[in-house]
Amino acid sequence: MRINQYISQCGIASRRKAEALILEGKVSVNGTPVKELSTQIEETDLVEIDGQKISLAKQHTTIAFHKPPGVICTAIDPQGRKTIYDCLPSGFSSLKYIGRLDLQSRGLVLLSDDGELVYRLTHPKYQIERSYLVWTSRDLSRRAMESLLNGIDIGEGETGKVKDIFLDDGFVELVLTEGKNREIRKMLHALHYHIEDLKRIGFANITLGDLAVGDYREIAGEELKELMLKVNLLHST
């Protein structure tokens, strides 16, 4: 596999950060520094970053976490606010969160040490669905829903867009295929709607279900297999 993919699957860094490490001359293969991003890695190769050997994890860990409101998706917060890692066992400190939720939002957050899985779940080209329940101060009008489905200017040259909308009693479910920063809040703000509550309930095939607030569960077995199929890391037989 390509060297940036190898570094990502080792859980060291994202593909983009791996490329930066390579270009900075910090990566060597079999004792020789490499700067070619096209370098291919074999199972028998010795890969080192700053002289430290790295290797593919024998078994990855992926979890679903029910983030409470008021908790931030980051490893260290300069403002001293509670982070998702403060809510999890210390053994999960190496897991990377997949698609952050902002401070006020709650619900499903996935974390994993499988760099390639993280990459494929978050990269826009894979169009992975995320489902959110949204409570607003007033019901969405038909025109507002049409605007959400057609796309809305959310500033800085970006467009926010919803794939599907499902109305329910008192709230609406929105399905998106990208994870732009605060995308739902920016879209509804542009339409002059105030969000009272926002909860993510699904990411790819993983659902929040009855997972308690602040609790987590490991994703394994058939559920993990289906997730890997979603991002083309496994092929159906």
PASEBA-1860 file (N, C-alpha, C; in nm, 3 decimals):
! residues 237
1> MRINQYIS> 0.086/-0.119/0.000/0.000/0.000/0.000/0.089/0.124/0.000 ~ 0.031/0.238/-0.040/0.107/0.364/-0.040/0.145/0.400/0.102 ~ 0.257/0.470/0.115/0.314/0.495/0.246/0.224/0.581/0.335 ~ 0.153/0.679/0.275/0.065/0.761/0.359/-0.052/0.680/0.413 ~ -0.101/0.584/0.333/-0.208/0.496/0.380/-0.157/0.405/0.492 ~ -0.033/0.357/0.477/0.026/0.270/0.579/0.035/0.344/0.713 ~ 0.087/0.467/0.710/0.100/0.546/0.832/-0.037/0.570/0.895 ~ -0.137/0.599/0.810/-0.273/0.622/0.859/-0.328/0.497/0.926
9> QCGIASRR> -0.308/0.380/0.865/-0.360/0.257/0.922/-0.287/0.217/1.050 ~ -0.167/0.267/1.068/-0.096/0.244/1.194/-0.153/0.329/1.307 ~ -0.243/0.422/1.272/-0.306/0.507/1.373/-0.219/0.624/1.415 ~ -0.115/0.655/1.336/-0.022/0.762/1.373/-0.077/0.899/1.336 ~ -0.133/0.910/1.218/-0.181/1.039/1.168/-0.277/1.015/1.052 ~ -0.351/1.120/1.018/-0.436/1.113/0.900/-0.349/1.106/0.776 ~ -0.411/1.073/0.663/-0.333/1.066/0.539/-0.266/1.199/0.508 ~ -0.340/1.307/0.528/-0.284/1.440/0.496/-0.165/1.472/0.586
17> KAEALILE> -0.178/1.443/0.716/-0.067/1.469/0.808/0.049/1.374/0.781 ~ 0.015/1.251/0.738/0.120/1.156/0.703/0.203/1.209/0.585 ~ 0.135/1.267/0.488/0.205/1.324/0.372/0.300/1.435/0.416 ~ 0.257/1.516/0.513/0.342/1.624/0.563/0.467/1.566/0.631 ~ 0.450/1.460/0.708/0.564/1.395/0.774/0.664/1.342/0.671 ~ 0.611/1.286/0.563/0.696/1.231/0.456/0.775/1.343/0.388 ~ 0.706/1.450/0.352/0.770/1.561/0.282/0.873/1.633/0.370 ~ 0.854/1.625/0.501/0.949/1.686/0.596/1.071/1.597/0.619
25> GKVSVNGT> 1.072/1.479/0.557/1.186/1.390/0.570/1.193/1.314/0.701 ~ 1.078/1.303/0.770/1.076/1.237/0.900/1.050/1.087/0.891 ~ 1.022/1.040/0.769/0.985/0.899/0.751/1.096/0.827/0.677 ~ 1.132/0.708/0.726/1.231/0.626/0.657/1.176/0.485/0.637 ~ 1.220/0.421/0.530/1.182/0.284/0.499/1.310/0.201/0.486 ~ 1.321/0.101/0.570/1.440/0.015/0.573/1.568/0.098/0.590 ~ 1.558/0.201/0.676/1.674/0.282/0.710/1.703/0.397/0.616 ~ 1.626/0.409/0.508/1.650/0.514/0.409/1.536/0.616/0.412
33> PVKELSTQ> 1.566/0.745/0.433/1.461/0.847/0.432/1.389/0.850/0.297 ~ 1.258/0.867/0.300/1.181/0.875/0.176/1.100/1.004/0.174 ~ 1.087/1.061/0.057/1.007/1.182/0.040/0.908/1.168/-0.076 ~ 0.904/1.048/-0.135/0.812/1.024/-0.246/0.680/0.972/-0.191 ~ 0.572/1.046/-0.215/0.441/1.006/-0.163/0.390/0.879/-0.228 ~ 0.447/0.843/-0.341/0.402/0.723/-0.413/0.472/0.596/-0.365 ~ 0.561/0.608/-0.267/0.635/0.493/-0.216/0.539/0.384/-0.169 ~ 0.564/0.262/-0.214/0.481/0.147/-0.176/0.547/0.070/-0.062
41> IEETDLVE> 0.465/0.027/0.034/0.513/-0.044/0.152/0.471/-0.190/0.145 ~ 0.567/-0.280/0.169/0.540/-0.422/0.178/0.537/-0.464/0.325 ~ 0.480/-0.582/0.352/0.469/-0.631/0.489/0.604/-0.644/0.558 ~ 0.709/-0.675/0.482/0.841/-0.698/0.540/0.922/-0.570/0.560 ~ 0.872/-0.454/0.515/0.946/-0.329/0.525/0.947/-0.277/0.669 ~ 1.059/-0.214/0.705/1.071/-0.147/0.834/1.044/0.001/0.812 ~ 0.937/0.051/0.871/0.900/0.192/0.856/0.920/0.263/0.989 ~ 0.988/0.378/0.984/1.016/0.454/1.106/0.979/0.600/1.086
49> IDGQKISL> 0.934/0.663/1.192/0.908/0.807/1.195/0.994/0.867/1.305 ~ 1.084/0.957/1.266/1.180/1.014/1.362/1.254/0.904/1.438 ~ 1.287/0.797/1.366/1.364/0.689/1.427/1.286/0.589/1.508 ~ 1.153/0.611/1.520/1.069/0.520/1.597/0.992/0.428/1.503 ~ 1.007/0.297/1.525/0.941/0.199/1.440/0.790/0.207/1.457 ~ 0.718/0.198/1.346/0.573/0.192/1.352/0.528/0.063/1.283 ~ 0.412/0.015/1.320/0.360/-0.108/1.260/0.209/-0.106/1.264 ~ 0.149/-0.185/1.178/0.004/-0.193/1.172/-0.050/-0.253/1.301
57> AKQHTTIA> -0.156/-0.195/1.350/-0.219/-0.249/1.470/-0.276/-0.387/1.440 ~ -0.257/-0.479/1.533/-0.308/-0.614/1.513/-0.460/-0.616/1.516 ~ -0.517/-0.534/1.604/-0.663/-0.528/1.615/-0.704/-0.387/1.651 ~ -0.790/-0.328/1.571/-0.833/-0.191/1.595/-0.951/-0.188/1.693 ~ -0.967/-0.072/1.755/-1.079/-0.049/1.845/-1.165/0.063/1.790 ~ -1.293/0.040/1.778/-1.389/0.141/1.732/-1.506/0.140/1.829 ~ -1.545/0.258/1.877/-1.654/0.266/1.974/-1.757/0.370/1.931 ~ -1.876/0.355/1.986/-1.982/0.455/1.974/-1.999/0.518/2.111
65> FHKPPGVI> -2.003/0.650/2.116/-2.011/0.724/2.242/-2.130/0.819/2.236 ~ -2.205/0.829/2.346/-2.318/0.922/2.354/-2.270/1.050/2.422 ~ -2.236/1.149/2.339/-2.182/1.275/2.391/-2.290/1.359/2.457 ~ -2.265/1.401/2.582/-2.360/1.493/2.646/-2.340/1.635/2.593 ~ -2.440/1.721/2.607/-2.419/1.863/2.574/-2.321/1.923/2.675 ~ -2.247/2.025/2.631/-2.152/2.089/2.721/-2.017/2.021/2.725 ~ -1.998/1.918/2.643/-1.871/1.846/2.634/-1.815/1.870/2.494 ~ -1.685/1.897/2.484/-1.626/1.936/2.357/-1.549/1.820/2.294
73> CTAIDPQG> -1.555/1.813/2.161/-1.483/1.710/2.086/-1.342/1.758/2.057 ~ -1.252/1.733/2.148/-1.111/1.765/2.131/-1.033/1.689/2.235 ~ -0.902/1.680/2.216/-0.820/1.609/2.314/-0.787/1.700/2.433 ~ -0.748/1.824/2.402/-0.712/1.921/2.507/-0.778/2.053/2.473 ~ -0.849/2.110/2.570/-0.916/2.238/2.548/-0.846/2.348/2.626 ~ -0.792/2.451/2.558/-0.722/2.561/2.627/-0.810/2.632/2.729 ~ -0.942/2.626/2.709/-1.034/2.693/2.802/-1.072/2.606/2.921 ~ -1.020/2.484/2.923/-1.044/2.397/3.037/-1.181/2.333/3.043
81> RKTIYDCL> -1.250/2.332/2.929/-1.382/2.269/2.928/-1.369/2.117/2.923 ~ -1.473/2.049/2.966/-1.472/1.903/2.969/-1.471/1.850/2.827 ~ -1.386/1.751/2.799/-1.376/1.693/2.666/-1.435/1.552/2.666 ~ -1.456/1.499/2.546/-1.509/1.363/2.535/-1.415/1.262/2.598 ~ -1.284/1.291/2.597/-1.187/1.198/2.654/-1.193/1.198/2.807 ~ -1.243/1.305/2.865/-1.265/1.307/3.010/-1.378/1.213/3.050 ~ -1.466/1.183/2.953/-1.582/1.097/2.980/-1.552/0.949/2.956 ~ -1.436/0.922/2.894/-1.404/0.785/2.853/-1.288/0.730/2.936
89> PSGFSSLK> -1.275/0.597/2.944/-1.160/0.537/3.013/-1.029/0.583/2.952 ~ -0.924/0.591/3.033/-0.795/0.641/2.985/-0.739/0.556/2.872 ~ -0.778/0.429/2.865/-0.730/0.342/2.759/-0.777/0.380/2.621 ~ -0.876/0.470/2.614/-0.930/0.515/2.485/-0.871/0.649/2.442 ~ -0.768/0.696/2.511/-0.713/0.828/2.481/-0.649/0.835/2.342 ~ -0.611/0.719/2.285/-0.547/0.719/2.153/-0.648/0.713/2.039 ~ -0.777/0.695/2.072/-0.879/0.689/1.967/-0.904/0.828/1.911 ~ -0.929/0.835/1.782/-0.960/0.962/1.716/-1.111/0.972/1.694
97> YIGRLDLQ> -1.167/1.089/1.726/-1.310/1.106/1.704/-1.337/1.124/1.555 ~ -1.454/1.079/1.514/-1.490/1.077/1.372/-1.609/1.171/1.352 ~ -1.582/1.290/1.303/-1.690/1.386/1.283/-1.734/1.445/1.415 ~ -1.682/1.563/1.448/-1.710/1.622/1.578/-1.853/1.674/1.587 ~ -1.902/1.684/1.710/-2.024/1.757/1.741/-1.984/1.881/1.818 ~ -2.052/1.993/1.795/-2.014/2.115/1.866/-2.054/2.107/2.013 ~ -2.014/2.207/2.088/-2.029/2.206/2.234/-2.173/2.183/2.278 ~ -2.268/2.250/2.213/-2.407/2.243/2.257/-2.478/2.117/2.210
105> SRGLVLLS> -2.427/2.054/2.104/-2.495/1.938/2.046/-2.466/1.812/2.125 ~ -2.553/1.713/2.108/-2.538/1.587/2.181/-2.559/1.470/2.085 ~ -2.533/1.350/2.136/-2.561/1.233/2.056/-2.439/1.153/2.016 ~ -2.451/1.082/1.903/-2.355/0.981/1.862/-2.223/1.040/1.811 ~ -2.115/0.995/1.871/-1.980/1.024/1.823/-1.907/0.890/1.810 ~ -1.848/0.865/1.694/-1.767/0.745/1.675/-1.620/0.780/1.699 ~ -1.547/0.685/1.759/-1.403/0.701/1.780/-1.334/0.572/1.740 ~ -1.212/0.585/1.683/-1.142/0.466/1.637/-0.992/0.493/1.628
113> DDGELVYR> -0.913/0.386/1.637/-0.769/0.396/1.611/-0.735/0.339/1.474 ~ -0.838/0.314/1.393/-0.819/0.267/1.255/-0.817/0.391/1.165 ~ -0.696/0.433/1.129/-0.682/0.557/1.053/-0.753/0.557/0.920 ~ -0.751/0.444/0.851/-0.817/0.438/0.720/-0.968/0.446/0.734 ~ -1.022/0.384/0.837/-1.166/0.393/0.863/-1.206/0.536/0.894 ~ -1.127/0.603/0.978/-1.154/0.744/1.011/-1.155/0.828/0.885 ~ -1.056/0.806/0.799/-1.045/0.883/0.675/-1.167/0.863/0.586 ~ -1.207/0.739/0.568/-1.317/0.711/0.476/-1.453/0.755/0.530
121> LTHPKYQI> -1.469/0.754/0.660/-1.596/0.798/0.718/-1.611/0.951/0.712 ~ -1.500/1.022/0.706/-1.507/1.168/0.711/-1.484/1.235/0.576 ~ -1.422/1.167/0.481/-1.393/1.233/0.353/-1.522/1.247/0.271 ~ -1.548/1.368/0.219/-1.673/1.393/0.145/-1.698/1.300/0.026 ~ -1.591/1.248/-0.036/-1.610/1.167/-0.157/-1.683/1.036/-0.127 ~ -1.683/0.991/-0.001/-1.750/0.866/0.032/-1.899/0.885/0.065 ~ -1.943/1.010/0.083/-2.085/1.042/0.099/-2.152/0.955/0.208 ~ -2.089/0.948/0.324/-2.143/0.869/0.434/-2.254/0.947/0.505
129> ERSYLVWT> -2.368/0.883/0.522/-2.483/0.951/0.581/-2.470/0.969/0.732 ~ -2.515/1.086/0.777/-2.527/1.116/0.919/-2.669/1.164/0.944 ~ -2.731/1.117/1.050/-2.871/1.153/1.079/-2.879/1.232/1.209 ~ -2.958/1.340/1.206/-2.971/1.429/1.320/-3.119/1.458/1.349 ~ -3.152/1.465/1.478/-3.282/1.516/1.519/-3.263/1.661/1.559 ~ -3.349/1.749/1.508/-3.335/1.892/1.534/-3.468/1.948/1.583 ~ -3.460/2.019/1.696/-3.577/2.088/1.751/-3.557/2.237/1.728 ~ -3.654/2.301/1.664/-3.646/2.444/1.636/-3.760/2.518/1.705
137> SRDLSRRA> -3.743/2.649/1.716/-3.841/2.732/1.787/-3.974/2.738/1.713 ~ -3.974/2.706/1.585/-4.098/2.701/1.506/-4.082/2.596/1.398 ~ -4.194/2.545/1.349/-4.190/2.439/1.247/-4.126/2.489/1.118 ~ -4.055/2.400/1.052/-3.996/2.436/0.923/-4.105/2.450/0.817 ~ -4.098/2.557/0.741/-4.192/2.576/0.632/-4.152/2.491/0.512 ~ -4.245/2.474/0.419/-4.213/2.399/0.298/-4.099/2.467/0.222 ~ -4.102/2.600/0.218/-3.996/2.672/0.147/-3.861/2.649/0.213 ~ -3.859/2.648/0.347/-3.734/2.624/0.419/-3.680/2.484/0.390
145> MESLLNGI> -3.769/2.385/0.386/-3.725/2.248/0.357/-3.672/2.237/0.215 ~ -3.735/2.305/0.121/-3.686/2.303/-0.017/-3.548/2.365/-0.026 ~ -3.527/2.472/0.050/-3.396/2.538/0.050/-3.289/2.445/0.107 ~ -3.322/2.373/0.213/-3.227/2.280/0.273/-3.189/2.169/0.175 ~ -3.285/2.121/0.100/-3.260/2.013/0.004/-3.184/2.062/-0.119 ~ -3.205/2.188/-0.156/-3.141/2.243/-0.276/-3.001/2.297/-0.247 ~ -2.976/2.334/-0.124/-2.845/2.388/-0.086/-2.854/2.534/-0.046 ~ -2.777/2.570/0.060/-2.781/2.705/0.116/-2.639/2.756/0.134
153> DIGEGETG> -2.617/2.882/0.101/-2.488/2.946/0.124/-2.468/2.961/0.275 ~ -2.362/2.898/0.328/-2.336/2.907/0.472/-2.209/2.989/0.500 ~ -2.164/3.064/0.402/-2.050/3.152/0.421/-1.917/3.088/0.387 ~ -1.816/3.174/0.368/-1.680/3.131/0.338/-1.674/3.041/0.214 ~ -1.763/3.070/0.118/-1.762/2.997/-0.007/-1.816/2.855/0.000 ~ -1.882/2.821/0.109/-1.933/2.685/0.127/-2.085/2.681/0.116 ~ -2.135/2.566/0.071/-2.278/2.543/0.060/-2.317/2.426/0.150 ~ -2.421/2.447/0.230/-2.474/2.339/0.313/-2.593/2.277/0.242
161> KVKDIFLD> -2.605/2.144/0.255/-2.713/2.076/0.185/-2.757/1.954/0.263 ~ -2.889/1.929/0.260/-2.947/1.813/0.328/-2.988/1.711/0.223 ~ -2.964/1.583/0.250/-3.003/1.478/0.156/-3.149/1.442/0.171 ~ -3.195/1.426/0.297/-3.334/1.388/0.323/-3.386/1.462/0.446 ~ -3.517/1.481/0.449/-3.585/1.544/0.563/-3.705/1.459/0.600 ~ -3.717/1.429/0.730/-3.832/1.354/0.780/-3.895/1.433/0.895 ~ -4.023/1.466/0.878/-4.093/1.543/0.981/-4.150/1.451/1.086 ~ -4.144/1.495/1.211/-4.204/1.422/1.322/-4.272/1.522/1.413
169> DGFVELVL> -4.335/1.472/1.517/-4.410/1.558/1.607/-4.316/1.640/1.694 ~ -4.299/1.766/1.662/-4.218/1.856/1.743/-4.072/1.869/1.701 ~ -4.026/1.784/1.609/-3.888/1.794/1.564/-3.878/1.744/1.420 ~ -3.758/1.757/1.363/-3.735/1.714/1.226/-3.606/1.632/1.223 ~ -3.603/1.528/1.139/-3.480/1.452/1.120/-3.416/1.494/0.989 ~ -3.289/1.532/0.996/-3.214/1.574/0.878/-3.103/1.472/0.851 ~ -3.087/1.434/0.725/-2.982/1.341/0.685/-2.884/1.416/0.596 ~ -2.756/1.417/0.634/-2.651/1.484/0.558/-2.547/1.383/0.515
177> TEGKNREI> -2.468/1.418/0.414/-2.362/1.329/0.367/-2.224/1.393/0.378 ~ -2.216/1.508/0.444/-2.087/1.571/0.470/-2.087/1.620/0.614 ~ -1.968/1.651/0.664/-1.959/1.695/0.802/-1.895/1.832/0.816 ~ -1.945/1.928/0.740/-1.890/2.064/0.751/-1.913/2.119/0.892 ~ -1.824/2.207/0.934/-1.829/2.264/1.068/-1.962/2.336/1.094 ~ -2.036/2.289/1.195/-2.163/2.351/1.239/-2.260/2.371/1.121 ~ -2.260/2.277/1.028/-2.335/2.293/0.904/-2.485/2.312/0.927 ~ -2.545/2.230/1.011/-2.690/2.241/1.035/-2.723/2.375/1.100
185> RKMLHALH> -2.645/2.414/1.198/-2.670/2.542/1.266/-2.658/2.660/1.169 ~ -2.558/2.653/1.081/-2.539/2.762/0.985/-2.653/2.767/0.884 ~ -2.699/2.650/0.837/-2.809/2.648/0.740/-2.937/2.705/0.800 ~ -2.970/2.659/0.920/-3.095/2.706/0.981/-3.086/2.852/1.025 ~ -2.966/2.895/1.064/-2.948/3.037/1.096/-2.971/3.122/0.972 ~ -2.923/3.074/0.857/-2.943/3.148/0.732/-3.090/3.158/0.695 ~ -3.170/3.061/0.741/-3.315/3.062/0.715/-3.394/3.124/0.829 ~ -3.321/3.183/0.926/-3.382/3.254/1.038/-3.459/3.161/1.133
193> YHIEDLKR> -3.402/3.043/1.156/-3.457/2.950/1.254/-3.359/2.935/1.370 ~ -3.413/2.928/1.490/-3.330/2.908/1.609/-3.336/2.762/1.652 ~ -3.220/2.700/1.666/-3.214/2.560/1.710/-3.218/2.554/1.862 ~ -3.314/2.481/1.915/-3.324/2.463/2.059/-3.249/2.338/2.106 ~ -3.238/2.239/2.020/-3.167/2.116/2.055/-3.127/2.044/1.926 ~ -3.011/1.977/1.932/-2.961/1.905/1.815/-2.895/1.777/1.864 ~ -2.937/1.665/1.807/-2.890/1.534/1.853/-2.858/1.445/1.732 ~ -2.735/1.397/1.724/-2.700/1.302/1.617/-2.740/1.161/1.662
201> IGFANITL> -2.814/1.093/1.575/-2.863/0.959/1.611/-2.807/0.849/1.521 ~ -2.739/0.887/1.413/-2.687/0.784/1.323/-2.566/0.832/1.246 ~ -2.475/0.739/1.218/-2.356/0.766/1.137/-2.327/0.638/1.061 ~ -2.339/0.644/0.927/-2.329/0.523/0.844/-2.436/0.425/0.893 ~ -2.398/0.302/0.928/-2.496/0.204/0.977/-2.506/0.202/1.129 ~ -2.427/0.285/1.198/-2.424/0.285/1.344/-2.532/0.380/1.396 ~ -2.615/0.330/1.488/-2.721/0.412/1.547/-2.697/0.430/1.696 ~ -2.748/0.541/1.748/-2.733/0.570/1.891/-2.815/0.474/1.976
209> GDLAVGDY> -2.936/0.441/1.927/-3.022/0.348/1.999/-3.049/0.393/2.142 ~ -3.042/0.299/2.236/-3.069/0.331/2.376/-2.942/0.349/2.458 ~ -2.831/0.379/2.390/-2.705/0.404/2.461/-2.722/0.524/2.553 ~ -2.692/0.505/2.680/-2.714/0.611/2.780/-2.620/0.729/2.758 ~ -2.664/0.847/2.799/-2.582/0.968/2.787/-2.452/0.948/2.866 ~ -2.340/0.978/2.800/-2.209/0.963/2.863/-2.153/0.822/2.860 ~ -2.228/0.728/2.804/-2.183/0.589/2.799/-2.128/0.558/2.659 ~ -2.064/0.442/2.646/-2.007/0.401/2.518/-2.026/0.251/2.502
217> REIAGEEL> -2.009/0.206/2.378/-2.010/0.062/2.349/-1.913/0.036/2.235 ~ -1.854/-0.082/2.234/-1.761/-0.117/2.128/-1.839/-0.166/2.006 ~ -1.790/-0.129/1.890/-1.850/-0.174/1.764/-1.770/-0.294/1.715 ~ -1.837/-0.407/1.701/-1.767/-0.530/1.665/-1.862/-0.621/1.588 ~ -1.812/-0.738/1.550/-1.895/-0.839/1.485/-1.958/-0.792/1.356 ~ -2.084/-0.829/1.336/-2.154/-0.797/1.212/-2.172/-0.647/1.193 ~ -2.189/-0.575/1.304/-2.204/-0.429/1.295/-2.077/-0.365/1.239 ~ -1.961/-0.411/1.286/-1.834/-0.359/1.235/-1.814/-0.401/1.090
225> KELMLKVN> -1.850/-0.523/1.058/-1.837/-0.571/0.920/-1.920/-0.485/0.825 ~ -2.042/-0.454/0.865/-2.128/-0.370/0.780/-2.069/-0.231/0.765 ~ -2.011/-0.178/0.873/-1.947/-0.047/0.866/-1.832/-0.048/0.767 ~ -1.750/-0.153/0.772/-1.636/-0.163/0.680/-1.683/-0.179/0.536 ~ -1.795/-0.246/0.516/-1.851/-0.258/0.382/-1.897/-0.122/0.330 ~ -1.952/-0.041/0.420/-2.002/0.092/0.382/-1.892/0.178/0.321 ~ -1.770/0.163/0.372/-1.660/0.247/0.327/-1.562/0.172/0.235 ~ -1.608/0.056/0.185/-1.530/-0.023/0.089/-1.397/-0.073/0.143
233> LLHST> -1.392/-0.100/0.272/-1.274/-0.164/0.330/-1.290/-0.315/0.335 ~ -1.411/-0.362/0.306/-1.440/-0.503/0.289/-1.523/-0.517/0.162 ~ -1.519/-0.634/0.104/-1.601/-0.660/-0.014/-1.701/-0.770/0.020 ~ -1.825/-0.750/-0.020/-1.928/-0.850/0.007/-1.899/-0.977/-0.070 ~ -1.938/-1.089/-0.011/-1.913/-1.218/-0.075/-2.044/-1.286/-0.109
END
